[in-house]
Structures are given as C-alpha cells and as structure tokens.
Amino acid sequence: MATSRNHQKAHGIGQIEEQLNEQAEAAEAIQGGSETDREIAKSANRDARTSLDEIIDK
C-alpha cells in the first residue's frame, strides 16, 4: 500500500512540475524571456542529468 501511495505522490509531483513548466513557457511566450532566465534554465537542465541518464544515452 505504501508503495502505491508513494507512486501516486511521485506522479502528482511530476504533474505539478509539468504544469509549472507550461505556465513558465506561456509567460515567456507572452512577455518574452530574458538572458538571465535562459541561463538559469540551461543550468537547471544541465544539473538535472544523473548517472542513470548517461547510462540510458549510451
């Protein structure tokens, strides 16, 4: 039961992250982005890679 609950929480978190990303993209499309925003996003995406991602890419 706990595993199912944890899975549901993880899925909910993923949905929240996706929704926030979509809102940020919409705001950027409307307002235009800044160089600082692009650098932060670039850095965040670069840091998000894990050793598992590297294995999958091989």
C-alpha distance matrix in Angstrom:
0.0 3.8 5.4 5.2 6.3 8.7 9.9 10.7 12.5 14.3 15.4 16.6 18.5 20.1 21.2 22.8 24.5 25.9 27.1 28.8 30.5 31.8 33.2 34.8 36.3 37.7 39.2 40.8 42.2 43.7 44.9 45.4 43.8 45.3 45.9 43.8 40.8 41.3 41.5 38.4 36.4 38.0 37.1 33.5 33.1 34.9 32.8 29.5 30.2 28.5 29.5 27.0 28.8 32.0 30.9 29.7 33.1 35.0
3.8 0.0 3.8 5.4 5.0 6.1 8.5 9.8 10.5 12.2 14.1 15.2 16.4 18.3 19.9 21.0 22.5 24.3 25.6 26.9 28.5 30.2 31.5 32.8 34.6 36.1 37.4 38.9 40.5 42.0 43.0 43.4 41.6 42.9 43.3 41.1 38.2 38.8 38.8 35.6 33.8 35.4 34.3 30.7 30.5 32.2 29.9 26.8 27.6 25.8 27.1 24.8 26.8 29.9 29.0 28.2 31.5 33.5
5.4 3.8 0.0 3.8 5.4 5.1 6.1 8.6 9.8 10.5 12.2 14.1 15.3 16.4 18.3 19.9 21.0 22.5 24.3 25.7 26.9 28.6 30.3 31.5 32.9 34.6 36.1 37.4 38.9 40.7 41.7 41.9 40.0 41.3 41.6 39.6 36.7 36.9 37.0 33.9 31.9 33.3 32.3 28.8 28.2 29.8 27.7 24.4 24.9 23.1 24.1 21.6 23.5 26.7 25.6 24.7 28.1 30.0
5.2 5.4 3.8 0.0 3.8 5.4 5.0 6.2 8.7 9.8 10.4 12.2 14.2 15.2 16.5 18.4 20.0 21.0 22.5 24.4 25.7 27.0 28.6 30.3 31.5 32.9 34.7 36.1 37.4 39.1 40.4 40.7 39.2 40.8 41.4 39.5 36.4 36.6 37.1 34.1 31.9 33.4 32.8 29.2 28.5 30.5 28.7 25.2 25.9 24.5 25.9 23.1 24.5 27.9 27.0 25.5 28.7 30.9
6.3 5.0 5.4 3.8 0.0 3.8 5.4 5.1 6.3 8.7 9.8 10.5 12.4 14.3 15.3 16.5 18.4 20.0 21.1 22.6 24.4 25.8 27.0 28.7 30.3 31.6 33.0 34.7 36.2 37.6 38.7 39.2 37.7 39.2 40.0 37.9 34.8 35.4 35.9 32.7 30.7 32.6 31.9 28.1 27.9 30.1 28.0 24.7 25.9 24.8 26.5 24.2 25.4 28.9 28.4 27.1 30.1 32.5
8.7 6.1 5.1 5.4 3.8 0.0 3.8 5.4 5.0 6.1 8.5 9.8 10.5 12.3 14.2 15.3 16.5 18.4 19.9 21.0 22.5 24.4 25.7 26.9 28.6 30.3 31.5 32.9 34.6 36.2 37.1 37.4 35.5 36.9 37.3 35.2 32.2 32.7 32.9 29.7 27.8 29.5 28.6 24.9 24.7 26.7 24.5 21.3 22.4 21.1 22.9 20.7 22.1 25.6 25.2 24.1 27.1 29.5
9.9 8.5 6.1 5.0 5.4 3.8 0.0 3.8 5.4 5.1 6.1 8.6 9.9 10.5 12.3 14.3 15.3 16.5 18.4 20.0 21.1 22.6 24.4 25.7 27.0 28.7 30.3 31.6 32.9 34.8 36.0 36.1 34.4 36.0 36.5 34.6 31.5 31.7 32.1 29.2 26.9 28.4 27.9 24.3 23.5 25.6 23.9 20.4 21.2 20.2 21.9 19.3 20.3 23.9 23.4 21.8 24.8 27.3
10.7 9.8 8.6 6.2 5.1 5.4 3.8 0.0 3.8 5.5 5.0 6.1 8.6 9.8 10.5 12.3 14.2 15.3 16.5 18.4 19.9 21.1 22.6 24.3 25.7 26.9 28.6 30.2 31.5 33.0 34.4 34.8 33.5 35.3 36.2 34.3 31.1 31.5 32.3 29.3 27.0 28.9 28.6 24.9 24.4 26.9 25.3 21.8 23.1 22.6 24.7 22.2 22.8 26.5 26.3 24.5 27.2 29.9
12.5 10.5 9.8 8.7 6.3 5.0 5.4 3.8 0.0 3.8 5.4 5.0 6.2 8.6 9.8 10.5 12.3 14.2 15.3 16.5 18.3 20.0 21.0 22.5 24.3 25.7 26.9 28.5 30.2 31.6 32.6 33.1 31.5 33.0 33.9 31.8 28.7 29.4 30.0 26.7 24.8 26.9 26.3 22.5 22.5 25.0 23.1 19.9 21.7 21.2 23.7 21.6 22.2 25.9 26.1 24.6 27.1 30.0
14.3 12.2 10.5 9.8 8.7 6.1 5.1 5.5 3.8 0.0 3.8 5.4 5.1 6.2 8.7 9.9 10.6 12.3 14.3 15.4 16.5 18.4 20.0 21.1 22.5 24.4 25.8 26.9 28.6 30.4 31.3 31.4 29.6 31.1 31.6 29.7 26.6 26.9 27.4 24.3 22.2 24.0 23.4 19.7 19.3 21.7 19.9 16.5 18.1 17.6 20.1 18.0 18.4 22.1 22.4 20.9 23.4 26.3
15.4 14.1 12.2 10.4 9.8 8.5 6.1 5.0 5.4 3.8 0.0 3.8 5.4 5.0 6.3 8.7 9.9 10.6 12.4 14.3 15.4 16.6 18.5 20.0 21.1 22.6 24.4 25.8 27.0 28.8 30.1 30.3 28.9 30.8 31.6 30.0 26.6 26.8 27.8 24.9 22.4 24.3 24.3 20.6 19.8 22.6 21.4 17.8 19.2 19.3 21.7 19.3 19.2 22.9 23.2 21.1 23.4 26.5
16.6 15.2 14.1 12.2 10.5 9.8 8.6 6.1 5.0 5.4 3.8 0.0 3.8 5.3 5.0 6.2 8.7 9.8 10.6 12.4 14.2 15.3 16.5 18.4 20.0 21.1 22.6 24.3 25.7 27.1 28.3 29.0 27.7 29.6 30.8 29.0 25.6 26.3 27.5 24.4 22.1 24.5 24.5 20.8 20.5 23.5 22.3 18.9 21.0 21.4 24.2 22.1 21.8 25.6 26.2 24.3 26.3 29.5
18.5 16.4 15.3 14.2 12.4 10.5 9.9 8.6 6.2 5.1 5.4 3.8 0.0 3.8 5.4 5.0 6.2 8.6 9.8 10.5 12.3 14.2 15.3 16.4 18.3 19.9 21.0 22.5 24.3 25.8 26.6 27.0 25.4 26.9 27.9 25.9 22.6 23.4 24.2 21.0 19.0 21.4 21.1 17.3 17.4 20.3 18.8 15.7 18.1 18.6 21.7 20.1 19.7 23.3 24.4 22.8 24.6 27.9
20.1 18.3 16.4 15.2 14.3 12.3 10.5 9.8 8.6 6.2 5.0 5.3 3.8 0.0 3.8 5.4 5.1 6.2 8.6 9.9 10.6 12.3 14.3 15.3 16.5 18.4 20.0 21.0 22.5 24.4 25.5 25.6 24.0 25.8 26.5 25.0 21.6 21.8 22.9 20.1 17.4 19.5 19.8 16.1 15.4 18.5 17.5 14.1 16.1 17.0 20.0 18.1 17.2 21.0 22.0 20.0 21.6 25.0
21.2 19.9 18.3 16.5 15.3 14.2 12.3 10.5 9.8 8.7 6.3 5.0 5.4 3.8 0.0 3.8 5.5 5.1 6.1 8.6 9.9 10.6 12.3 14.2 15.3 16.5 18.4 19.9 21.0 22.6 24.1 24.6 23.5 25.7 27.0 25.7 22.1 22.5 24.1 21.4 18.7 21.1 21.8 18.2 17.6 21.0 20.4 17.2 19.3 20.5 23.6 21.6 20.4 24.1 25.2 22.9 24.2 27.8
22.8 21.0 19.9 18.4 16.5 15.3 14.3 12.3 10.5 9.9 8.7 6.2 5.0 5.4 3.8 0.0 3.8 5.4 5.1 6.2 8.6 9.9 10.5 12.3 14.2 15.3 16.5 18.3 19.9 21.1 22.2 22.9 21.7 23.7 25.2 23.5 20.0 21.0 22.5 19.5 17.2 20.1 20.6 17.0 17.1 20.6 19.7 16.9 19.6 21.0 24.4 22.9 21.8 25.3 26.8 24.9 26.0 29.6
24.5 22.5 21.0 20.0 18.4 16.5 15.3 14.2 12.3 10.6 9.9 8.7 6.2 5.1 5.5 3.8 0.0 3.8 5.5 5.1 6.1 8.6 9.9 10.5 12.2 14.2 15.3 16.4 18.3 20.0 20.8 20.9 19.3 21.0 22.1 20.5 17.0 17.7 19.0 16.1 13.7 16.4 16.9 13.3 13.3 16.8 16.2 13.4 16.2 17.9 21.4 20.3 18.8 22.2 24.0 22.2 23.1 26.7
25.9 24.3 22.5 21.0 20.0 18.4 16.5 15.3 14.2 12.3 10.6 9.8 8.6 6.2 5.1 5.4 3.8 0.0 3.8 5.5 5.1 6.2 8.7 9.9 10.5 12.3 14.3 15.3 16.4 18.4 19.8 19.9 18.7 21.0 22.2 21.2 17.6 17.7 19.6 17.3 14.3 16.8 18.0 14.7 13.9 17.6 17.7 14.8 17.1 19.2 22.5 21.0 19.0 22.4 24.2 21.8 22.4 26.2
27.1 25.6 24.3 22.5 21.1 19.9 18.4 16.5 15.3 14.3 12.4 10.6 9.8 8.6 6.1 5.1 5.5 3.8 0.0 3.8 5.4 5.1 6.2 8.6 9.9 10.5 12.3 14.2 15.3 16.6 18.1 18.8 18.2 20.7 22.6 21.6 17.8 18.6 20.8 18.4 15.8 18.8 20.1 16.9 16.7 20.4 20.5 17.9 20.5 22.7 26.1 24.7 22.8 26.2 27.9 25.6 26.2 29.9
28.8 26.9 25.7 24.4 22.6 21.0 20.0 18.4 16.5 15.4 14.3 12.4 10.5 9.9 8.6 6.2 5.1 5.5 3.8 0.0 3.8 5.4 5.0 6.1 8.6 9.8 10.5 12.2 14.1 15.3 16.1 16.8 15.7 17.8 19.6 18.3 14.6 15.9 17.9 15.3 13.1 16.4 17.5 14.4 14.9 18.6 18.5 16.4 19.5 21.8 25.4 24.6 22.7 25.8 28.0 26.1 26.4 30.2
30.5 28.5 26.9 25.7 24.4 22.5 21.1 19.9 18.3 16.5 15.4 14.2 12.3 10.6 9.9 8.6 6.1 5.1 5.4 3.8 0.0 3.8 5.4 5.1 6.1 8.6 9.8 10.5 12.2 14.2 15.1 15.0 13.7 15.9 17.4 16.5 12.8 13.2 15.5 13.3 10.5 13.5 15.1 12.4 12.2 16.0 16.5 14.5 17.3 20.0 23.6 22.8 20.4 23.4 25.8 23.8 23.6 27.4
31.8 30.2 28.6 27.0 25.8 24.4 22.6 21.1 20.0 18.4 16.6 15.3 14.2 12.3 10.6 9.9 8.6 6.2 5.1 5.4 3.8 0.0 3.8 5.4 5.1 6.1 8.6 9.8 10.4 12.3 14.1 14.4 14.0 16.9 18.9 18.6 14.8 15.1 18.0 16.3 13.4 16.2 18.3 15.9 15.3 19.1 20.0 17.9 20.4 23.2 26.6 25.5 23.0 25.9 28.1 25.7 25.5 29.3
33.2 31.5 30.3 28.6 27.0 25.7 24.4 22.6 21.0 20.0 18.5 16.5 15.3 14.3 12.3 10.5 9.9 8.7 6.2 5.0 5.4 3.8 0.0 3.8 5.4 5.1 6.1 8.6 9.8 10.6 12.0 13.1 13.0 15.8 18.3 17.7 14.0 15.3 18.2 16.3 14.1 17.4 19.2 16.9 17.1 20.8 21.5 19.8 22.7 25.4 29.0 28.2 25.8 28.7 31.1 29.0 28.8 32.6
34.8 32.8 31.5 30.3 28.7 26.9 25.7 24.3 22.5 21.1 20.0 18.4 16.4 15.3 14.2 12.3 10.5 9.9 8.6 6.1 5.1 5.4 3.8 0.0 3.8 5.4 5.1 6.1 8.6 9.9 10.3 10.7 9.7 12.3 14.6 14.0 10.2 11.6 14.4 12.7 10.7 14.1 16.0 14.1 14.6 18.1 19.0 17.8 20.8 23.8 27.4 27.1 24.5 27.2 29.9 28.0 27.5 31.2
36.3 34.6 32.9 31.5 30.3 28.6 27.0 25.7 24.3 22.5 21.1 20.0 18.3 16.5 15.3 14.2 12.2 10.5 9.9 8.6 6.1 5.1 5.4 3.8 0.0 3.8 5.4 5.0 6.1 8.6 9.9 9.5 9.1 12.3 14.4 14.7 11.0 11.3 14.6 13.7 11.1 13.9 16.5 15.0 14.7 18.1 19.6 18.4 20.9 24.1 27.6 27.0 24.1 26.6 29.2 27.1 26.3 30.0
37.7 36.1 34.6 32.9 31.6 30.3 28.7 26.9 25.7 24.4 22.6 21.1 19.9 18.4 16.5 15.3 14.2 12.3 10.5 9.8 8.6 6.1 5.1 5.4 3.8 0.0 3.8 5.4 5.0 6.2 8.5 9.4 10.4 13.9 16.6 17.1 13.6 14.3 17.8 16.9 14.7 17.5 20.1 18.6 18.4 21.9 23.3 22.0 24.5 27.7 31.2 30.5 27.6 30.2 32.7 30.4 29.7 33.4
39.2 37.4 36.1 34.7 33.0 31.5 30.3 28.6 26.9 25.8 24.4 22.6 21.0 20.0 18.4 16.5 15.3 14.3 12.3 10.5 9.8 8.6 6.1 5.1 5.4 3.8 0.0 3.8 5.4 5.1 5.8 7.5 8.4 11.5 14.7 14.9 11.7 13.2 16.6 15.6 14.2 17.3 19.5 18.3 18.8 22.1 23.3 22.5 25.4 28.6 32.1 31.8 29.1 31.5 34.3 32.4 31.5 35.2
40.8 38.9 37.4 36.1 34.7 32.9 31.6 30.2 28.5 26.9 25.8 24.3 22.5 21.0 19.9 18.3 16.4 15.3 14.2 12.2 10.5 9.8 8.6 6.1 5.0 5.4 3.8 0.0 3.8 5.4 5.2 4.6 5.0 8.5 11.5 12.3 9.3 10.2 13.8 13.5 12.1 14.7 17.3 16.7 17.1 20.1 21.7 21.3 23.9 27.3 30.8 30.7 27.8 29.8 32.8 31.0 29.7 33.4
42.2 40.5 38.9 37.4 36.2 34.6 32.9 31.5 30.2 28.6 27.0 25.7 24.3 22.5 21.0 19.9 18.3 16.4 15.3 14.1 12.2 10.4 9.8 8.6 6.1 5.0 5.4 3.8 0.0 3.8 5.8 5.5 7.5 11.2 14.0 15.5 12.7 12.8 16.6 16.8 14.9 17.1 20.1 19.6 19.3 22.3 24.3 23.7 25.9 29.4 32.7 32.4 29.2 31.3 34.1 31.9 30.6 34.2
43.7 42.0 40.7 39.1 37.6 36.2 34.8 33.0 31.6 30.4 28.8 27.1 25.8 24.4 22.6 21.1 20.0 18.4 16.6 15.3 14.2 12.3 10.6 9.9 8.6 6.2 5.1 5.4 3.8 0.0 3.8 5.9 8.9 12.2 15.6 16.8 14.3 15.3 18.9 18.8 17.5 20.0 22.7 22.1 22.3 25.4 27.1 26.5 29.0 32.4 35.8 35.5 32.5 34.7 37.5 35.4 34.2 37.8
44.9 43.0 41.7 40.4 38.7 37.1 36.0 34.4 32.6 31.3 30.1 28.3 26.6 25.5 24.1 22.2 20.8 19.8 18.1 16.1 15.1 14.1 12.0 10.3 9.9 8.5 5.8 5.2 5.8 3.8 0.0 3.8 6.6 9.4 13.0 14.1 12.1 13.6 16.9 17.0 16.4 18.9 21.4 21.1 21.8 24.6 26.2 26.1 28.8 32.2 35.7 35.8 32.8 34.8 37.9 36.1 34.8 38.4
45.4 43.4 41.9 40.7 39.2 37.4 36.1 34.8 33.1 31.4 30.3 29.0 27.0 25.6 24.6 22.9 20.9 19.9 18.8 16.8 15.0 14.4 13.1 10.7 9.5 9.4 7.5 4.6 5.5 5.9 3.8 0.0 3.8 6.8 10.1 11.9 10.1 10.8 14.3 15.0 14.3 16.3 19.1 19.3 19.7 22.2 24.2 24.4 26.8 30.4 33.7 34.0 30.8 32.5 35.7 34.0 32.4 35.9
43.8 41.6 40.0 39.2 37.7 35.5 34.4 33.5 31.5 29.6 28.9 27.7 25.4 24.0 23.5 21.7 19.3 18.7 18.2 15.7 13.7 14.0 13.0 9.7 9.1 10.4 8.4 5.0 7.5 8.9 6.6 3.8 0.0 3.7 6.8 8.3 6.4 7.2 10.5 11.3 10.9 12.9 15.4 15.9 16.6 18.9 20.8 21.2 23.7 27.3 30.6 31.1 28.1 29.6 32.9 31.6 29.9 33.3
45.3 42.9 41.3 40.8 39.2 36.9 36.0 35.3 33.0 31.1 30.8 29.6 26.9 25.8 25.7 23.7 21.0 21.0 20.7 17.8 15.9 16.9 15.8 12.3 12.3 13.9 11.5 8.5 11.2 12.2 9.4 6.8 3.7 0.0 3.8 5.3 5.2 6.4 8.7 10.0 10.8 12.4 14.3 15.5 16.7 18.5 20.2 21.3 23.8 27.3 30.5 31.5 28.6 29.8 33.3 32.4 30.6 33.9
45.9 43.3 41.6 41.4 40.0 37.3 36.5 36.2 33.9 31.6 31.6 30.8 27.9 26.5 27.0 25.2 22.1 22.2 22.6 19.6 17.4 18.9 18.3 14.6 14.4 16.6 14.7 11.5 14.0 15.6 13.0 10.1 6.8 3.8 0.0 3.8 5.5 5.1 6.2 8.7 10.0 10.5 12.2 14.2 15.4 16.4 18.3 20.0 22.1 25.7 28.7 30.0 27.1 27.9 31.5 30.9 28.9 31.9
43.8 41.1 39.6 39.5 37.9 35.2 34.6 34.3 31.8 29.7 30.0 29.0 25.9 25.0 25.7 23.5 20.5 21.2 21.6 18.3 16.5 18.6 17.7 14.0 14.7 17.1 14.9 12.3 15.5 16.8 14.1 11.9 8.3 5.3 3.8 0.0 3.8 5.4 5.1 6.2 8.6 9.8 10.5 12.2 14.2 15.3 16.5 18.3 20.8 24.1 27.3 28.8 26.2 27.2 30.8 30.4 28.8 31.8
40.8 38.2 36.7 36.4 34.8 32.2 31.5 31.1 28.7 26.6 26.6 25.6 22.6 21.6 22.1 20.0 17.0 17.6 17.8 14.6 12.8 14.8 14.0 10.2 11.0 13.6 11.7 9.3 12.7 14.3 12.1 10.1 6.4 5.2 5.5 3.8 0.0 3.8 5.5 5.2 6.2 8.5 9.9 10.5 12.3 14.2 15.4 16.4 19.2 22.6 25.9 27.0 24.3 25.7 29.2 28.4 27.0 30.3
41.3 38.8 36.9 36.6 35.4 32.7 31.7 31.5 29.4 26.9 26.8 26.3 23.4 21.8 22.5 21.0 17.7 17.7 18.6 15.9 13.2 15.1 15.3 11.6 11.3 14.3 13.2 10.2 12.8 15.3 13.6 10.8 7.2 6.4 5.1 5.4 3.8 0.0 3.8 5.5 5.2 6.0 8.5 9.8 10.6 12.1 14.2 15.3 17.5 21.1 24.2 25.3 22.3 23.4 27.0 26.1 24.3 27.6
41.5 38.8 37.0 37.1 35.9 32.9 32.1 32.3 30.0 27.4 27.8 27.5 24.2 22.9 24.1 22.5 19.0 19.6 20.8 17.9 15.5 18.0 18.2 14.4 14.6 17.8 16.6 13.8 16.6 18.9 16.9 14.3 10.5 8.7 6.2 5.1 5.5 3.8 0.0 3.8 5.5 5.0 6.1 8.5 9.9 10.5 12.2 14.2 16.3 19.7 22.6 24.2 21.5 22.2 25.9 25.6 23.9 26.8
38.4 35.6 33.9 34.1 32.7 29.7 29.2 29.3 26.7 24.3 24.9 24.4 21.0 20.1 21.4 19.5 16.1 17.3 18.4 15.3 13.3 16.3 16.3 12.7 13.7 16.9 15.6 13.5 16.8 18.8 17.0 15.0 11.3 10.0 8.7 6.2 5.2 5.5 3.8 0.0 3.8 5.4 5.1 6.0 8.6 9.8 10.5 12.1 14.9 18.1 21.4 22.8 20.5 21.7 25.2 24.9 23.7 26.8
36.4 33.8 31.9 31.9 30.7 27.8 26.9 27.0 24.8 22.2 22.4 22.1 19.0 17.4 18.7 17.2 13.7 14.3 15.8 13.1 10.5 13.4 14.1 10.7 11.1 14.7 14.2 12.1 14.9 17.5 16.4 14.3 10.9 10.8 10.0 8.6 6.2 5.2 5.5 3.8 0.0 3.8 5.4 5.0 6.1 8.5 9.9 10.5 13.1 16.6 19.9 20.8 18.1 19.7 23.1 22.3 21.1 24.5
38.0 35.4 33.3 33.4 32.6 29.5 28.4 28.9 26.9 24.0 24.3 24.5 21.4 19.5 21.1 20.1 16.4 16.8 18.8 16.4 13.5 16.2 17.4 14.1 13.9 17.5 17.3 14.7 17.1 20.0 18.9 16.3 12.9 12.4 10.5 9.8 8.5 6.0 5.0 5.4 3.8 0.0 3.8 5.5 5.3 6.2 8.7 10.0 11.7 15.3 18.3 19.5 16.6 17.6 21.2 20.7 19.0 22.1
37.1 34.3 32.3 32.8 31.9 28.6 27.9 28.6 26.3 23.4 24.3 24.5 21.1 19.8 21.8 20.6 16.9 18.0 20.1 17.5 15.1 18.3 19.2 16.0 16.5 20.1 19.5 17.3 20.1 22.7 21.4 19.1 15.4 14.3 12.2 10.5 9.9 8.5 6.1 5.1 5.4 3.8 0.0 3.8 5.5 5.1 6.1 8.6 10.6 13.8 16.8 18.6 16.2 17.0 20.7 20.7 19.4 22.3
33.5 30.7 28.8 29.2 28.1 24.9 24.3 24.9 22.5 19.7 20.6 20.8 17.3 16.1 18.2 17.0 13.3 14.7 16.9 14.4 12.4 15.9 16.9 14.1 15.0 18.6 18.3 16.7 19.6 22.1 21.1 19.3 15.9 15.5 14.2 12.2 10.5 9.8 8.5 6.0 5.0 5.5 3.8 0.0 3.8 5.5 5.2 6.1 9.2 12.3 15.7 16.9 14.8 16.4 19.8 19.5 18.8 22.0
33.1 30.5 28.2 28.5 27.9 24.7 23.5 24.4 22.5 19.3 19.8 20.5 17.4 15.4 17.6 17.1 13.3 13.9 16.7 14.9 12.2 15.3 17.1 14.6 14.7 18.4 18.8 17.1 19.3 22.3 21.8 19.7 16.6 16.7 15.4 14.2 12.3 10.6 9.9 8.6 6.1 5.3 5.5 3.8 0.0 3.8 5.5 5.1 7.1 10.7 14.0 14.8 12.1 13.7 17.1 16.4 15.5 18.8
34.9 32.2 29.8 30.5 30.1 26.7 25.6 26.9 25.0 21.7 22.6 23.5 20.3 18.5 21.0 20.6 16.8 17.6 20.4 18.6 16.0 19.1 20.8 18.1 18.1 21.9 22.1 20.1 22.3 25.4 24.6 22.2 18.9 18.5 16.4 15.3 14.2 12.1 10.5 9.8 8.5 6.2 5.1 5.5 3.8 0.0 3.8 5.5 6.1 9.5 12.2 13.9 11.3 12.0 15.6 15.7 14.4 17.3
32.8 29.9 27.7 28.7 28.0 24.5 23.9 25.3 23.1 19.9 21.4 22.3 18.8 17.5 20.4 19.7 16.2 17.7 20.5 18.5 16.5 20.0 21.5 19.0 19.6 23.3 23.3 21.7 24.3 27.1 26.2 24.2 20.8 20.2 18.3 16.5 15.4 14.2 12.2 10.5 9.9 8.7 6.1 5.2 5.5 3.8 0.0 3.8 5.5 8.0 11.1 13.0 11.4 12.4 15.8 16.3 15.8 18.5
29.5 26.8 24.4 25.2 24.7 21.3 20.4 21.8 19.9 16.5 17.8 18.9 15.7 14.1 17.2 16.9 13.4 14.8 17.9 16.4 14.5 17.9 19.8 17.8 18.4 22.0 22.5 21.3 23.7 26.5 26.1 24.4 21.2 21.3 20.0 18.3 16.4 15.3 14.2 12.1 10.5 10.0 8.6 6.1 5.1 5.5 3.8 0.0 3.8 6.4 10.1 10.9 9.2 11.3 14.3 14.2 14.2 17.3
30.2 27.6 24.9 25.9 25.9 22.4 21.2 23.1 21.7 18.1 19.2 21.0 18.1 16.1 19.3 19.6 16.2 17.1 20.5 19.5 17.3 20.4 22.7 20.8 20.9 24.5 25.4 23.9 25.9 29.0 28.8 26.8 23.7 23.8 22.1 20.8 19.2 17.5 16.3 14.9 13.1 11.7 10.6 9.2 7.1 6.1 5.5 3.8 0.0 3.8 6.9 7.9 5.9 7.5 10.6 10.9 10.8 13.6
28.5 25.8 23.1 24.5 24.8 21.1 20.2 22.6 21.2 17.6 19.3 21.4 18.6 17.0 20.5 21.0 17.9 19.2 22.7 21.8 20.0 23.2 25.4 23.8 24.1 27.7 28.6 27.3 29.4 32.4 32.2 30.4 27.3 27.3 25.7 24.1 22.6 21.1 19.7 18.1 16.6 15.3 13.8 12.3 10.7 9.5 8.0 6.4 3.8 0.0 3.8 5.2 5.2 6.6 8.9 10.0 10.9 13.1
29.5 27.1 24.1 25.9 26.5 22.9 21.9 24.7 23.7 20.1 21.7 24.2 21.7 20.0 23.6 24.4 21.4 22.5 26.1 25.4 23.6 26.6 29.0 27.4 27.6 31.2 32.1 30.8 32.7 35.8 35.7 33.7 30.6 30.5 28.7 27.3 25.9 24.2 22.6 21.4 19.9 18.3 16.8 15.7 14.0 12.2 11.1 10.1 6.9 3.8 0.0 3.8 5.4 5.1 6.4 8.7 9.9 11.1
27.0 24.8 21.6 23.1 24.2 20.7 19.3 22.2 21.6 18.0 19.3 22.1 20.1 18.1 21.6 22.9 20.3 21.0 24.7 24.6 22.8 25.5 28.2 27.1 27.0 30.5 31.8 30.7 32.4 35.5 35.8 34.0 31.1 31.5 30.0 28.8 27.0 25.3 24.2 22.8 20.8 19.5 18.6 16.9 14.8 13.9 13.0 10.9 7.9 5.2 3.8 0.0 3.8 5.3 5.0 6.2 8.6 10.1
28.8 26.8 23.5 24.5 25.4 22.1 20.3 22.8 22.2 18.4 19.2 21.8 19.7 17.2 20.4 21.8 18.8 19.0 22.8 22.7 20.4 23.0 25.8 24.5 24.1 27.6 29.1 27.8 29.2 32.5 32.8 30.8 28.1 28.6 27.1 26.2 24.3 22.3 21.5 20.5 18.1 16.6 16.2 14.8 12.1 11.3 11.4 9.2 5.9 5.2 5.4 3.8 0.0 3.8 5.4 5.1 6.2 8.9
32.0 29.9 26.7 27.9 28.9 25.6 23.9 26.5 25.9 22.1 22.9 25.6 23.3 21.0 24.1 25.3 22.2 22.4 26.2 25.8 23.4 25.9 28.7 27.2 26.6 30.2 31.5 29.8 31.3 34.7 34.8 32.5 29.6 29.8 27.9 27.2 25.7 23.4 22.2 21.7 19.7 17.6 17.0 16.4 13.7 12.0 12.4 11.3 7.5 6.6 5.1 5.3 3.8 0.0 3.8 5.5 5.2 6.6
30.9 29.0 25.6 27.0 28.4 25.2 23.4 26.3 26.1 22.4 23.2 26.2 24.4 22.0 25.2 26.8 24.0 24.2 27.9 28.0 25.8 28.1 31.1 29.9 29.2 32.7 34.3 32.8 34.1 37.5 37.9 35.7 32.9 33.3 31.5 30.8 29.2 27.0 25.9 25.2 23.1 21.2 20.7 19.8 17.1 15.6 15.8 14.3 10.6 8.9 6.4 5.0 5.4 3.8 0.0 3.8 5.4 5.4
29.7 28.2 24.7 25.5 27.1 24.1 21.8 24.5 24.6 20.9 21.1 24.3 22.8 20.0 22.9 24.9 22.2 21.8 25.6 26.1 23.8 25.7 29.0 28.0 27.1 30.4 32.4 31.0 31.9 35.4 36.1 34.0 31.6 32.4 30.9 30.4 28.4 26.1 25.6 24.9 22.3 20.7 20.7 19.5 16.4 15.7 16.3 14.2 10.9 10.0 8.7 6.2 5.1 5.5 3.8 0.0 3.8 5.5
33.1 31.5 28.1 28.7 30.1 27.1 24.8 27.2 27.1 23.4 23.4 26.3 24.6 21.6 24.2 26.0 23.1 22.4 26.2 26.4 23.6 25.5 28.8 27.5 26.3 29.7 31.5 29.7 30.6 34.2 34.8 32.4 29.9 30.6 28.9 28.8 27.0 24.3 23.9 23.7 21.1 19.0 19.4 18.8 15.5 14.4 15.8 14.2 10.8 10.9 9.9 8.6 6.2 5.2 5.4 3.8 0.0 3.8
35.0 33.5 30.0 30.9 32.5 29.5 27.3 29.9 30.0 26.3 26.5 29.5 27.9 25.0 27.8 29.6 26.7 26.2 29.9 30.2 27.4 29.3 32.6 31.2 30.0 33.4 35.2 33.4 34.2 37.8 38.4 35.9 33.3 33.9 31.9 31.8 30.3 27.6 26.8 26.8 24.5 22.1 22.3 22.0 18.8 17.3 18.5 17.3 13.6 13.1 11.1 10.1 8.9 6.6 5.4 5.5 3.8 0.0
